[in-house]
């Protein structure tokens, strides 16, 4: 089987904000512009850097290094903890800009979008998408901030659009089409291809494939049976040639929250208080997206390096924070903490739509947890998160702060 290159117009656009967290902080504070900035989960020496400015990256401060290592590499580095509200506000405004050009705007994370121009006014009228890309850049500088830069990539499928967006960072704008595809592959490495990590690179190398051009020229049996040993080989065969196979958005499978304790504890009452707040955050997201869960998982990590995890399914389903918390308590019952707790995670799974809802025996009564949860959410939406909370969460405003999850926008 031999599929030719996709020769259709490059109508898929990938856009992302350069060094998003760091550059948004630099936009907000002119005093730290053009300086090395690292945004870390915590500003203590063991805190991990989540994002760094280009000035910091040039000094070796990259994702995953500790704050202590960052200070060794650059004593004058500005270390900041995340301010998610800033980033989500930039995300919202960025999306509003993109929606002016097409209605098909798909967020992939807080700082990146896939923009599909198929069937758009721009497509129908033959507008130059490169010029639209330049206009989007101007819009971003005018409406999000003059210090903010974005990368724009155009391609016939999502994969090539994302590759194009990464070719000329920062502030790049590139197009990949059938005409220049081989030239682009000739100047990048295997790990520059979106989705190819070191493990996949090793598999390709074992099959005698060392460059993207060799990857493109590999036949389907080699990719399917020797390299990937699955249908993924066929997907890569199509993807590399510009054919779209990544447009499926998989359904939500679970909601969850994780917390790394700043102050490790073996006090079960304190663990329960933290657990309640995690259940509240999980429940808020579950209800906002209109789901009921029928399973819950708890996970703890301890100071001695050991882990504990347990799951259970619920026939009746869980919806309110109290529902989630009671199920989590049942999982924890009888557990003897072997050491101080360092990490806590709670997640709910086996989801089903919350509406339309089956009428229950206690609907509209004082035992109707669903109505109470919805009412509490309305109050918290209006007056701010955790304005109304269970009593066990009193005085926990600064515990388990809001974080930005990579790959998500919620």
N, C-alpha and C positions, 0 to 999 in steps of 0.2 A: 504493500500500500504506500502510495506516495502522494502527499498533499502539497500542492504548490503554496507559495506564500500568499497571505491575504493581501490583495492589492486594493482593497477598498480604502476610502478616505480615512485619515486618522481623526475619528470623531469622539474618541474617549480622551478625557482630560483628567490628569491626576494633579492635585494641588496640595501643598502642605506648607505650614509656617516653619521657617528655619529656626531650629533650636527653640521650640515654642515657649516652654516655661521661662527659660532664661531671657529670651528676647522680649517677652511681654513684661517681665520685671524691669528690664532696661528701658523699655518704652515708658513705663510708669514712673521711673526715677532717673532723670537725666544725669544725676551724679555718678551712676554706675555704668553709663554707656561707654563703650570702647574699653572696658575693663574686664578681666576674667571674672565671670560669675558662675557659681555652681548652685543649683537648686537641689537640696538633699532632703531625704525623708526626715532626718533630724540633724540639728547642727552640732551634735556631740561628736567626738572624734570617730566613733564607730558608725556614725550615720552614713548611708550610702547615697552617692550622687545619682540623681534621677535625670538631670539634664544640665548641660553646660553651654555657655556662650561660645561663639567661635573663637574668641580670644582665649578662653579657657581650654578649649579643645586643642588649640595650637601649642599649648604647654603640656599636653598629655592628660588633661583632666577630662575623663570621658565617663560615660555611663558605667556604673558599677564600682568605681573607685571609692574608697572611704574618705570622709572629711579630713582625717589625719593625713592620708596620702595626698589629697588635694593641696593641703597647706604646705606639705613638703615640696610639692612640685611648683607651687606659686604662693609664697608667703602672703602676698597681698590679695589673694583670691577673696571675693565677696561671697560668703556662704549664706544662703537664704533657705528657709523652709517653704514648702508649697503654699500658694494662695489660690486654691481651686476656683474661687468665685471670679478672680481676674481671668483665668484661663477659659472658663465656661462662657464668660461674657464675650471674650474675643471669638470663641467658637460660634456663638450665636450671631454675632455681627458678620463674621466671615461667611456663614451660611446665607445670611440675608443678601450679601453681595452676589454670591454665586447664583441665587435663585432669580436674579434679574435677567440672566442669560439663558436659562433653561429650567424647566420644572424638575428635571431628573438630577437631583443632587443627593448623593449617598455618603453620609459621614462614615469614615472608617475608624476614626479615633477623634480625640478632642482637637487635633491639629491637622488632620488630613481628610480630604474629600475625593470621591470619584464623581466626575461630572460627565454625564452622557448627553451628547448633542444630537444623537439620532432622532430625526423627526422634529427637531426644534426649529424655531424661526430662523436661527442662524444657519442651520442645515438647509432649510427650504429655500432660503434666499441667497445661498452661496457666500455667506460672509466669511471673512478670513479669520479662522480661529486663532492664529498666531497674534493677530491684532487684538482679538478679544482677550487673549491671555495677557497682553501688555496692559489692556484697559483694566483688567482685574487687579493687576499689580498696582496701578495708579489708585484704584478704588480703595485698596487695602491701606495704602499709605495715607490717604485722605481721611478714612473713616475708622481705622483701627490705630494707626500711628505712623508717623514719618520714619521711625526707626525700624519698623517691622518689615521684614522681607519674606517673600514666598518663592517657592519653586513651582514651576508649571511644566508639566510634561504632556505631550499629545501622542497618541498611538492608535492603531486600529483595534486594540483590545486593552483591557485593564492592565495586564502584565507589562506590555510595552510602554503604556503611558506612565506607569510607576517607574520603570527603568529610565525613561526619558527625564522624569522629574529629578532623578538623582544624579544626572550626568554632569551638571555644572553648578554645584552648590558653592556658596549660597546665592540666592537671587537669580537662579537660572531659568531659562525657557528653551526647551528642546522639543524636536519633533522626530519621531521614528516612524518610518513607513517602509513599504516593501523596497523602495528605491535605495534607502540607506541602511537597511537592516544589517546586512553583512558587514558593512563598514563599522557600524556601532559595535557589533559583537567582536570585531577584531581588536577593539581598543579597550575592552573591559575584561575583568577576571570572572571566573565562575561564581565566586562569592559576591560579586556585584549584582548578580541576577536576583531579583526579588524571589524569596522562597528557597534559595540554595544556601544552606548552611554548611558548616565544616563536615558534618556527617554525610550529607549528600555529595559534597565535593569528593570525599573519600570513596564513596560508591562509584562515582563517575571515573575517578582516577583508576580504580581497580579494573574498569572496563576499557581503559586506554583513552579516556576522554579527559583532556586537560585544559581545554579552552572553550569558550562559548561557541566559536565557529565549529569545533569538532562536535559539540553537543548538538548543534543545529543539523549537522550532516550525518549524525548517527541514525541508523535505520530503526524502524519501529520495533522489530523483534529484540534488538539489543537493549533498547530502553525499557521495554515491557517485561522481558524475561530475565535479563541479566543485571540491569542497574536497579530498577525500582521493584521488580518482581511482583507487579500488581498493575491495576488499571491506571495508576499514576503515570506509568510510562507513556501511555497513550495520551493522557492529559498534557504532559510536558511536550510531547511531539506536536500537538496542536498549538499549545501556548507559545512555544518558541517561534512559530510561523505566523503569529498574529491573529489566530482564530480565538474567539471569545469562549472560554469555558469556566470563567470565574465569576459569572454574574449571579449565581445562586446565593441568596442570603439565607443561611440556615436558621431554623427556628431557635428561639431562646430555650435553653435546656435547664438553667438554674439561676438562682440569685444567691449572692453570698457576700459576707464581709469578713475581713481578717484584720487582726490588730497585733502589732508587736509591742509588748509592754515596756514602757520606759522604766518603770519600777517593778521588777520581777516580784512575784508574790506566791506564797503557799497558803494564803488565807482564802478559804473557800467562799467566805462572804464577799470578799473583794472580787474574786473570780465571777461570782454570780452577778454582781453589779455591772462588771464589764460585759458579761454575757448578755444582760438585758439590753444594754445600749446597742450591741451588735445585732440583737434580734429586732430592735426598733428600726435600725437603719435598713436591715434586710427586708423587714415587713413593709416599710414605706416604699421601697422600690418594687416589691411584689405587687402591692396594691395599686401603685401608680400605673403599672403596665397591665393591670386588670387580669391578674392570675390568682389561682389558688394552687397551693403546693400539696403534694401527697407524700412527701418524704423529707427528712431532715438529716443533716450530717453535722457532727461535731468533731473538731480536731484540736488537740493541744500539743504544744511542744514544751519540753522542760529544760531546765538549765543544765542537766546532765547529758543532754543530747538525745534523750529518748522521746518518742512520740506516742500519742494515743489517739485513736480515731474510732468512731462508732456511728452507724447509720440506722435509721428505722423508717418504716413506712406507716402512714396514717390513713385508715379507711375513710375517716370523716373529712380529711383535708385540713390544712392550716391556712389562715388568712390574717388574723389579727396578730399584733405583737405578742399578746398574752398567749395565743395558741402556739406560736413558735417557741416562746420561752418555756412553756410547760413541757413541750416535747423535748427541748434541749435538757431541761432538768431531769427528765426521765432517763435520758442517755447518760447523764453524769452521776446518777444515783449509785452509791456504793463505790465510786472511784476513789481510791486513796492516792493523793498526789505524791509521786515518788521524789519530786524536787520542786523548786520554785518554777512557776509557769512563766514562759518567755513569750509565747505566741498563742493566740486564740483565734479560731475560725469557726463560723457557723454558716451553713448554706442550706437552702431548700431546693428540692428538685421534684421531678415527676409532676410537671405543671399542667394545668388545664385552665381554660378561660373562666374568669370569675362571673361573667355575665353571658347569657342569661342565668340567673341563679335559681336553684331549686328552693322552694319555700320550706322553711324549717319550723320545728315545733315552737321554738322560742323567738321567732322573728317578731320584732317590735316590742319585745319584753325587756326587762332589765338584764336578761341573760344573753341578749343579742350582741355578741362580741363584734360582729361585722359592722353593725351600725355605729357602735362606739368607736371602732377603729377609723371608719370613714370620717366621723365627726372630728376626731382628734387630728386626722390628716388635714382637714379643711382649716382648722385653727393654725396648725403649723405651717401650712402653705401661705396663709395670710400674714402671720406675725413672725415667721422665722422658724427654722428647724429647731425642734426640742423646746418650743414655747410651752407645750403641754406634754408632760411625760409621766410614766409610772413613778410612784413614790420612791422606789428603789434606785431610780436614776437621779434623785435630787443632788444638786451641787456637782454635776458631772459635765458641766458645759465645756470644759477644756480637755476632756478625756475622749479618746477615740475621735480625733479631728477628721474633718472631711478630707478625703484624698482623691486624686484623679487616677482611675484605673487605666493602665495602658490598653489600647485597643477598644476602649469603650468611651461613650460620651454621656454616660449617666452616672 
